[in-house]
């Protein structure tokens, strides 16, 4: 396929939304929001768990995010670089995170945690991190 074929495919996919997709979107936006409200509450609980837990760890300061399922705590107080912190948690605690410097130079001294997981997993991760860092 040539570039013109891909351009036509892209145009078709983005400018010609199928009627059944439009109907589904209307229902999602105007129908019952019970499921959405339940998910919002669940993510708030998860957010609060991870923020509280991270703030209990020596050298870590975490603010509540306003609209995502990631936290980006400052780890300056640990004396570790973003990559060093990430490596330590992976090797010693079995907890995966992402170094802040992967998001640019101003991300150094930060790491990213995702809390799109169960509350049990969050608590387990926090406990493992505390065992390594506290």
C-alpha positions as CSV (number, residue, x, y, z in Angstrom):
1,X,0.0,0.0,0.0
2,X,1.2,3.5,-0.8
3,X,1.0,6.7,1.1
4,X,-2.2,7.7,-0.7
5,X,-3.9,4.5,0.4
6,X,-3.0,5.1,4.0
7,X,-4.1,8.7,3.8
8,X,-7.5,7.6,2.5
9,X,-7.8,5.0,5.2
10,X,-7.0,7.6,7.9
11,X,-9.5,10.0,6.5
12,X,-12.2,7.4,6.5
13,X,-11.5,6.3,10.0
14,X,-11.4,9.7,11.5
15,X,-14.0,11.6,9.6
16,X,-16.7,9.0,9.0
17,X,-17.8,7.7,12.4
18,X,-20.1,4.8,11.9
19,X,-23.7,5.4,13.0
20,X,-23.6,2.5,15.6
21,X,-20.5,4.2,17.2
22,X,-22.4,7.5,17.3
23,X,-25.4,5.8,19.0
24,X,-23.1,4.1,21.5
25,X,-21.4,7.5,22.3
26,X,-24.8,9.2,22.9
27,X,-25.8,6.4,25.3
28,X,-22.4,6.6,27.1
29,X,-22.8,10.4,27.6
30,X,-26.5,10.6,28.4
31,X,-27.3,7.2,29.9
32,X,-26.8,6.1,33.5
33,X,-23.6,7.3,35.1
34,X,-23.7,4.7,37.9
35,X,-20.8,2.7,36.5
36,X,-18.7,5.9,35.9
37,X,-19.4,7.2,39.4
38,X,-18.4,3.9,40.8
39,X,-15.1,3.9,38.9
40,X,-14.4,7.5,40.0
41,X,-14.9,6.6,43.6
42,X,-12.7,3.5,43.2
43,X,-9.9,5.5,41.7
44,X,-10.2,8.2,44.4
45,X,-9.7,5.5,47.0
46,X,-6.7,4.1,45.2
47,X,-5.2,7.5,44.7
48,X,-5.6,8.3,48.4
49,X,-4.1,5.0,49.4
50,X,-1.0,5.4,47.3
51,X,-0.5,9.1,48.2
52,X,-0.9,8.4,51.9
53,X,1.4,5.4,51.7
54,X,4.1,7.1,49.7
55,X,4.1,10.1,52.1
56,X,4.8,7.7,55.0
57,X,8.1,6.7,53.3
58,X,11.2,8.5,54.5
59,X,12.5,10.9,51.8
60,X,9.4,10.7,49.6
61,X,6.9,13.5,49.1
62,X,3.8,12.9,47.0
63,X,1.0,15.3,46.0
64,X,-2.5,14.2,45.0
65,X,-2.9,14.3,41.2
66,X,-5.9,16.1,39.9
67,X,-6.9,13.9,36.9
68,X,-4.9,10.8,36.2
69,X,-4.2,7.4,37.6
70,X,-0.5,8.2,38.0
71,X,1.4,9.8,40.9
72,X,4.7,11.6,40.5
73,X,6.3,11.8,43.9
74,X,9.5,13.7,44.7
75,X,12.2,11.4,45.9
76,X,14.9,14.0,46.6
77,X,15.0,13.1,50.3
78,X,16.1,9.5,49.5
79,X,19.4,10.6,48.1
80,X,18.8,8.5,45.0
81,X,18.5,9.4,41.4
82,X,15.3,8.6,39.6
83,X,16.9,5.6,37.9
84,X,18.7,4.5,41.0
85,X,15.4,4.6,43.0
86,X,13.6,2.7,40.3
87,X,16.3,0.0,40.1
88,X,16.4,-0.4,43.9
89,X,12.6,-0.8,44.1
90,X,12.6,-3.3,41.2
91,X,15.5,-5.4,42.5
92,X,14.9,-5.2,46.3
93,X,11.1,-4.8,46.6
94,X,9.8,-6.3,43.3
95,X,7.9,-3.0,42.6
96,X,8.1,-1.6,39.1
97,X,7.9,2.2,38.5
98,X,9.2,4.6,35.9
99,X,12.1,7.1,36.4
100,X,11.0,10.7,36.2
101,X,13.9,11.6,34.0
102,X,12.3,9.5,31.2
103,X,9.9,12.4,30.9
104,X,12.6,15.0,30.5
105,X,15.4,16.6,32.6
106,X,13.0,18.3,35.0
107,X,11.7,14.9,35.9
108,X,14.9,13.9,37.7
109,X,14.2,13.4,41.4
110,X,10.7,12.1,40.6
111,X,9.3,8.7,39.7
112,X,6.0,7.7,38.3
113,X,3.7,5.1,39.9
114,X,0.5,3.9,38.3
115,X,-2.4,3.1,40.6
116,X,-4.7,1.5,38.0
117,X,-4.6,-1.7,40.0
118,X,-6.3,-3.2,43.1
119,X,-6.2,-1.6,46.5
120,X,-4.6,-4.8,47.7
121,X,-1.7,-4.5,45.2
122,X,-1.2,-0.8,46.2
123,X,-1.0,-1.7,49.9
124,X,1.4,-4.6,49.1
125,X,3.6,-2.4,47.0
126,X,3.7,0.3,49.7
127,X,4.6,-2.3,52.4
128,X,7.4,-3.7,50.2
129,X,8.8,-0.2,49.5
130,X,8.7,0.7,53.2
131,X,10.7,-2.5,54.1
132,X,13.4,-1.4,51.6
133,X,13.5,2.4,52.4
134,X,12.5,2.9,56.0
